[in-house]
């Protein structure tokens, strides 16, 4: 696929915007959809051809996706849209679907692409159904760890006083910077193998308490209090190290 093929971002949220910016820097034409007219105006100001779509269906996607375009899908599953639009992506040159490592449920320890998923885990079933729908049409799936960056992440929760330490804080957490994830997505679109499945996480999964101490020292904040892990949101209770060695080797990238 040509390296400068147009990029279409369906559901241009946090990661989609980062990918769109990099694509513009590469000289690509970028089209993106959003449900919000205000958001679309922000995208237009950056040089993105933004389209307001309250919802996506097959006819709309066929209209938006030119032959050979690279398509990045970043919106969360709603249980019906993914199955409805996936068959309409047949003209795309390449497709990447942004999924989540949440599909591994309560699995702990070292996690890679061969780790069994847990369809019974909250929110996992819709993600897995979306993955299957897009892989049937050749999409590459990226299962992203917790995404952080300038406007999202633990540093902001600490600054707002909202974060609590899960137990003794020694559960291991994996994250991925939004810029790394965006670059991985674009590289996968350019040279990834159709239908491939990859995890996307940084190379330094560490105990939560190490990250919290590091951030609090730099933000001049006291350590937050500790609570029983079961009282926290499921995403704050995980104890696992996600490996992204496979995607880095396949695409020749370092994070």
C-alpha positions, 0 to 999 in steps of 0.5 A: 500500500502506498505510504501516503494513502489518504487516512480516514479516522472513524470516530476521531477521539483522543488517539484518532486525533494524534494519528491524524496529526502525524498523518498530516505531518507525513503529507497525507490527506486526512478525513475524520468523523465526529458526532459533535459539530464543535469537535468537527470545527476543531478538526477542520481548523487543523486541516482535517476534512471533518464530517459530522456523523451522528451515527455510522452505517454502511452507506455512509462508510462507503461514501467516506472511504475512497478506494485504497484509503487507510482506515483507522477505527477508534470509537468504542463498541456499542453492540451494533455499529461495528457489525453494520459497517465492517462489510462496507470497508471492502474498498479500503487499502488497509484497516486498523481497529483500536481495541483494548487489553480489557478483553483479557479480563482478570488475567494477571502476570505476563500477558501477550497475544496468546493469552486467552481472552475473557468474554465474560469480563465486563465490556469485553464481549462487545470489544471481541465482537467488534474485533471479529467483525473487522478481522473478517474484512482484513483489519489489523487489531491493536489491543491498547493498554491504558492510554495516557498523554498530555491531557489524560492519565494518572498525573491528572487524577493525582493533581485533582486528588481523585486517585487512590492506591489499590491495596499496597500499590504493588500490582503491576500496571501497563500503559501506552503513550498516545503518541506511541499508539498513534504511530503504531496504528499508522505503521500497521496501516502502512505495512502490517499484515492483514488480519494481524492481532497485536498488543500495544503497551509501553516497555516498562510495566511497573508496580503502580506505587512506583509511578505514583511516587515518581509523579507525586515527587515531581508534582509536589503532591502527597501520596494518595490514600490506599483503599481495598482494590475491590472498591475501585474501577476494574481498570485500576485493579489489574496486575499484569505486564502487557508485552508489545514485543510482537508488534514492535518486531513486526513493524520495526518500531521502538516506542 
